[in-house]
Amino acid sequence: MSPRPVAFYVHHHGSGHANRTRLLAERFAPDVPVHVFTSAPQRFADWQRGTVHYLPPDSAPDRDPAADLLQEEIFHYAPVDLPGLQQRMARMATWVANHRPALFVVDLSVEVLLLVRLCGVRTALVRLHGHRDDPAHVAAFRLADRLLAPFSPHLEDAHTPAWIRRKTRYLGAFSRYDHRTESKAVCREQLKLERDAKVVTVINGSGGGAREPGHWGAIARACPEWTFLLVGKVEAATDGPDNLQFVGLVRDTFPYLRAADVVVGSGGTNTMMEVGAARTPFLSLPEPRPFDEQLCKMRALERLDLTRILEPNLPVDAWRDRLEDAAGLDTSAWDPLFAWRSDDDPFGDMG
């Protein structure tokens, strides 16, 4: 008998959800059919492991999503009379009825978790950091058959209740760069950087948070002994100082992470884990997120002395001291986070 399929719901905001899905899908046997439902199918353009199903957007150009947000309800977002939302929910429910999946992994939506569970399917919900004690999250945490944390228990939020911890399978630290072994010297040679230069790589992820080029120009002028590499979603400026390089979007960011003495980035899970895989000191700028997700995550990392959290409006003349301090962080503390693995298969008897 052929194995029943496994499905993933993948949120469209940021690349972390898609990257996790790619890695988690590999945990299933090769003969298990994998299906992905997402409004961002472009994140799976070169993916061969499974089938991708496009979901219509759950928003409309003439409608402010913020106006439809619910407070202290069983749902966070369930706008009335929005055709795209009705179509996306119907597509998932119809597929479930026709294919009877063994498991539906939800990364990340309370509403999708509740829909799939109402369809009688076992569910696994990806858990992120933050203060998630609202009615919608609590309901989803209780109804999910399994909770998955894409980090080790050493990075758990101090405020997480014991019953949620007991229900969680911790996946340990992991990223798409775990297999990379290039040395710092090799990466610097690849990027044509001087071996003894002081280099800071600024990562702007796809989840947002890119700063104005003029802001980084002012910081670079205040730290002339440092070379700044702006990687990701940034626009080049024509009047930047000589020690500021606009790299832009690159498919492989590992050389830029590994070659740096310090990485500056957001508090996103993707950014955090990829910096950890490169074992490079990290200065974090947590971005505003619902439930204080990034701030809580960076506080957990700071407890392990693996980052320094920067104030949002840090004066330009304070950056030199912060960079020098961060460059001295002991990145070996990442080793147990990446080495940690639960003895149990995170899906075990579910797939």
Secondary structure, DSSP 8 states (H G I E B T S, - for coil): -----EEEEE-SSSSHHHHHHHHHHTTS-TTS-EEEEES-GGGGTT--SSEEEE---SS-TTS-GGGGB-SSSS-SB--TT-HHHHHHHHHHHHHHHHH--SEEEEES-HHHHHHHHHTT--EEEE--SS---SHHHHHHHHH-SEEEESS-GGG--TT--HHHHHHEEE--S--TTTT----HHHHHHHTT--TT-EEEEEEE-TTS----HHHHHHHHHH-TTEEEEEEES----TT--TTEEEEE--S--HHHHHH-SEEEE-S-HHHHHHHHHHT--EEE-----GGGHHHHHHHHHHHTTS-EE--TT--GGGHHHHHHHHHT--GGGGHHHHH---SS-SSGGG-
